[in-house]
Amino acid sequence: MWAVDMAVVVVLGLLAMAQISMQQVLRNPLHGIMERSTNNAEPSLGVIATSNSAEKALNASGEFILSSTNPYIDYAGRRFFIGTIRGATVVYVKSGSLAINVAMTTQLLLDFFISIRGIVHFGSAGTVDDSLPLGNVVVPSSIAYTGVLNWKSFGSVGGELTFGDYNYPEKGQNLLGTIKYESLTLSSADSTQRTLWLEANSRWLSIASQLKVSLTHGLPFIVFRGVSNSAGAADSGSTFSSLANSNAVAAAVEFIALVDLPHTASN
């Protein structure tokens, strides 16, 4: 048995968004091919996996049915698979695990598949919370890219993470000082802002909470992460990685079955 826990976790990844114009469609003939491949104006979901293990779990589930007419398109070194999950039209792609790969892949997906109405991101991850058993699935309400940081010297102010707060057996001073995370510049058609946290879509989180198991584009997104190793573990091992990814796929599939896609892009 496994469960879906609604929690705030740090996921190394940045979902980059792009706005498509009619001029771009006319300049790039691939837009026409891709639009026809996803049933023209049929709203669809972008589904992104981060690893070979996650992709293997999706294939093993049998839930992703490839299109019989246009099963995939190769572009920029990536293969975008077109099909359905529980009747919903989806475009699936594997991004790779590094943040830069996730950002580039998401950008390409939204650039060239103009029917995308939201992003479902799934895979496995380690946890720093010992209360989460291996195999549980976590749906983060907020996501941050913490790969860019400044290590502040002892006595400095302004850091978000203070090492002294984690002294054992009690809090106190620590010569390691503090760490300050760099915020992100999030640009959209309407504004540009600096932020650390990216908030998952609240309506989608509500839908995810209804799963009946033990359970900068204005587009909604949601992340499913299976717990593959615990705090301090060096390697998750193939067994727990497979379990974590399989459970993440199962949760993502049930979510896709529940979500109602809008016919126009909106928050």
ChimeraX attribute file (.defattr): number of C-alpha atoms within 10 A of each C-alpha:
attribute: neighborCount
match mode: 1-to-1
recipient: residues
	/A:1	8
	/A:2	17
	/A:3	19
	/A:4	24
	/A:5	18
	/A:6	15
	/A:7	11
	/A:8	14
	/A:9	17
	/A:10	16
	/A:11	18
	/A:12	16
	/A:13	19
	/A:14	20
	/A:15	20
	/A:16	19
	/A:17	20
	/A:18	18
	/A:19	14
	/A:20	13
	/A:21	10
	/A:22	8
	/A:23	8
	/A:24	13
	/A:25	16
	/A:26	11
	/A:27	9
	/A:28	11
	/A:29	10
	/A:30	15
	/A:31	18
	/A:32	15
	/A:33	15
	/A:34	20
	/A:35	17
	/A:36	15
	/A:37	21
	/A:38	24
	/A:39	13
	/A:40	14
	/A:41	13
	/A:42	19
	/A:43	21
	/A:44	25
	/A:45	24
	/A:46	23
	/A:47	23
	/A:48	25
	/A:49	26
	/A:50	21
	/A:51	18
	/A:52	15
	/A:53	19
	/A:54	25
	/A:55	20
	/A:56	14
	/A:57	23
	/A:58	23
	/A:59	14
	/A:60	12
	/A:61	12
	/A:62	9
	/A:63	15
	/A:64	21
	/A:65	17
	/A:66	18
	/A:67	16
	/A:68	9
	/A:69	9
	/A:70	16
	/A:71	15
	/A:72	19
	/A:73	15
	/A:74	9
	/A:75	12
	/A:76	8
	/A:77	7
	/A:78	14
	/A:79	14
	/A:80	23
	/A:81	22
	/A:82	25
	/A:83	23
	/A:84	19
	/A:85	19
	/A:86	15
	/A:87	12
	/A:88	18
	/A:89	25
	/A:90	29
	/A:91	26
	/A:92	25
	/A:93	21
	/A:94	22
	/A:95	22
	/A:96	15
	/A:97	15
	/A:98	13
	/A:99	18
	/A:100	16
	/A:101	16
	/A:102	22
	/A:103	17
	/A:104	16
	/A:105	23
	/A:106	24
	/A:107	16
	/A:108	17
	/A:109	25
	/A:110	22
	/A:111	18
	/A:112	21
	/A:113	25
	/A:114	23
	/A:115	25
	/A:116	27
	/A:117	25
	/A:118	26
	/A:119	23
	/A:120	20
	/A:121	24
	/A:122	28
	/A:123	31
	/A:124	31
	/A:125	21
	/A:126	22
	/A:127	22
	/A:128	13
	/A:129	10
	/A:130	11
	/A:131	8
	/A:132	19
	/A:133	16
	/A:134	20
	/A:135	25
	/A:136	23
	/A:137	34
	/A:138	25
	/A:139	24
	/A:140	20
	/A:141	19
	/A:142	18
	/A:143	21
	/A:144	20
	/A:145	20
	/A:146	18
	/A:147	11
	/A:148	10
	/A:149	13
	/A:150	11
	/A:151	14
	/A:152	17
	/A:153	13
	/A:154	14
	/A:155	11
	/A:156	11
	/A:157	13
	/A:158	11
	/A:159	17
	/A:160	10
	/A:161	15
	/A:162	21
	/A:163	18
	/A:164	16
	/A:165	13
	/A:166	13
	/A:167	12
	/A:168	8
	/A:169	6
	/A:170	8
	/A:171	12
	/A:172	12
	/A:173	14
	/A:174	15
	/A:175	10
	/A:176	14
	/A:177	18
	/A:178	23
	/A:179	19
	/A:180	17
	/A:181	19
	/A:182	15
	/A:183	16
	/A:184	17
	/A:185	12
	/A:186	16
	/A:187	15
	/A:188	14
	/A:189	10
	/A:190	8
	/A:191	8
	/A:192	11
	/A:193	10
	/A:194	11
	/A:195	12
	/A:196	16
	/A:197	15
	/A:198	16
	/A:199	15
	/A:200	17
	/A:201	17
	/A:202	14
	/A:203	12
	/A:204	19
	/A:205	18
	/A:206	11
	/A:207	15
	/A:208	24
	/A:209	16
	/A:210	12
	/A:211	17
	/A:212	11
	/A:213	13
	/A:214	11
	/A:215	17
	/A:216	16
	/A:217	21
	/A:218	17
	/A:219	15
	/A:220	19
	/A:221	22
	/A:222	23
	/A:223	22
	/A:224	27
	/A:225	29
	/A:226	33
	/A:227	26
	/A:228	27
	/A:229	24
	/A:230	19
	/A:231	11
	/A:232	10
	/A:233	12
	/A:234	9
	/A:235	12
	/A:236	18
	/A:237	11
	/A:238	11
	/A:239	9
	/A:240	18
	/A:241	25
	/A:242	21
	/A:243	21
	/A:244	30
	/A:245	32
	/A:246	27
	/A:247	30
	/A:248	31
	/A:249	29
	/A:250	18
	/A:251	25
	/A:252	27
	/A:253	18
	/A:254	18
	/A:255	23
	/A:256	22
	/A:257	13
	/A:258	16
	/A:259	14
	/A:260	12
	/A:261	17
	/A:262	14
	/A:263	13
	/A:264	12
	/A:265	16
	/A:266	11
	/A:267	14
